[in-house]
Amino acid sequence: MKLDVLPLGDPVTHFWLTRSVARAMGINLSEAMADGKLSVKDYCDMVTNCRQCAFVEGCQNWLATKAVPRGEAFAQCHNKAKLDGLQ
């Protein structure tokens, strides 16, 4: 059986993308963890999910063109459901 394994994106880039998308939505991930709404594992999983995303440029453009908090994550965001749930 052949498995197609895609390389993961740069962890630092995706760490900041994850935090930036959350911040643009008005979510503070550090506060969500302190409040027990987000576990450390969930947070790590979010960064890993982001690292698997092929829409990095689209996400960066979304972040660059929207200056105010939005109600929803970027449509193709691998963390959309989790982020929307944290709102």
N, C-alpha and C positions, 0 to 999 in steps of 0.2 A: 504494500500500500504506500502510495506517495502522498506525503503531506506537504502542502504549500505553507511555508513559514515566512511571514513577512517580518522584516526587521523592525524593531521598535525605534521610535524617534528619540531624539536627545532628551534625557530625563530632565535636565535643567530647563530647556525650552518649554517642555510640556508641564512642568511644575508651575511655571509662571503663567502659561496659557490657562491652566485650570484655575488658578487664583484670580487671574484677570477677568475671565468670563464670569466667575462667581461675583467678583466685585462689581462688574458692570450690571449685574442683576440685583445688586444691593445686598448680597450675601457675604458675610464675613466667615470664612471657613474656620478660622481659629476660634471665634466665638461659638460657632456651631459645635465644634468639638468640646469646648469648655462646658457648654450647656447640655452635652450628652445627646445632641441631635445627629452627630456624625462621629463614628468611631475612627480610630487611627487606621484600622484596616480598610474601612470604606474610603477614607481619604487617600490612602496608598493606591487602592483600586481605581479611584478616579484618575489619578496621575497616569497609571498604567493604561487605562482605557484611552486617555488622551494620546498617549504615545502610539497607540494603534491606529489613530485617525489619519485618513488621507486628505482631510480638508483643512490642513494647517493654514494655508494661504487664505482660504475663505474665512476662517476664524479670525485671523489677524486683520483682514479687511473689515470684518464685522466689528471688531473691537475698535479699529481706527476711525470708523465712520459714525459710530454711535457714541455720543458724549454723555448721555444721561442713562440712568438705570432702566432696564427693560424688564418686562414681565416674564419673558421666556428666553431660554438659551438659543443660540444659533441652531437652526433647524437640523443640521447634520451632526451636531455635537454628540459624541459618544456618551457624554455625561448628562444629556438633556433631562432624562427622567429623574435622576438623582438631584440635579440642581433645581428643577421645577418643584420637586418635593420638599426641598429645603426652604422654599420661600414662604 
